[in-house]
Amino acid sequence: MKKIKFSKAINEAMHYCMKKDKKVLCFGLGVTDPKRIFGSTEGLLEKFGKNRVFDVPTSENAITGIGIGLSLNKFKPVMVHQRLDFFLLAMDQLVNSAAKWYFMFGSKISIPITIRLIMGKGWGQGPTHSQNLQSWFAHIPGLKVVMPTFPKDAKDLLIESIKDPNPVIFLESRWLHSFNGKIKKKINKKAIIGKSQVIKNGKDITIIAMSYLSVESLKASKYLEQVHKISCEIIDLITIKPIDYETIFKSVKKTKHVIVL
């Protein structure tokens, strides 16, 4: 095991996938700027070159269409948007093209695109730059929606997202990029999109959380136990779609109470 930041876990996943498969590309606003999107794209340009790692014009709908076109030509693009909100300009490409293609053409052609969207509040973000819209994406047939909390899940599931033959929305809270966690040195080949995990066992109530709220749930559970003697079981969803109802039902059957954050 080793301890790394969430952003470094993303970075390691990108290095692994781009080294393993020359068809993997990385592009988006800021992927080559000095800060490299919280460090998550650090070293990619230097290692893999400007033909595979490049910045793009501020035209979300157009670059998403280009990503879909690349996918149809056997590439595996990883698009990055530093603010989820801007991606709303590309919803037509996402909903009416990327998500539908596999079904419209008899499962013969797929769109292996991964779209990293960074979300949540932060200094100076304002109401049009800080929305959490995971439930929107989860209602679109044909999409998988991944929302990791801890570095190990971020790395494992970004790799799985890139390998997936169909489009995956990969959501990252901007508050998690500096979050530290333990991670296996070897690649986890058993990672599955669609599997949640119990991050704390309890007996009185089930808390179902995701992303940064899983961290907040752990803090709240300590207070509840110390002050009110309430034992919380916490489920970190990790994947919003497909959702892991089996783990949820098992926990709620035990505790008989549930809070969803």
Salt bridges, closest charged atoms under 4 A:
GLU12 OE2 - LYS2 NZ 2.84
GLU12 OE1 - LYS155 NZ 2.71
ASP21 OD2 - LYS76 NZ 2.93
GLU46 OE2 - ARG36 NH2 2.79
ASP153 OD1 - LYS152 NZ 3.12
GLU160 OE2 - LYS163 NZ 3.18
ASP164 OD2 - LYS144 NZ 2.75
GLU172 OE2 - ARG116 NE 2.47
GLU172 OE1 - HIS177 NE2 2.73
ASP204 OD1 - LYS203 NZ 3.58
GLU216 OE2 - LYS219 NZ 3.20
GLU225 OE2 - LYS200 NZ 2.43
GLU233 OE1 - LYS254 NZ 2.54
ASP244 OD2 - LYS195 NZ 3.66
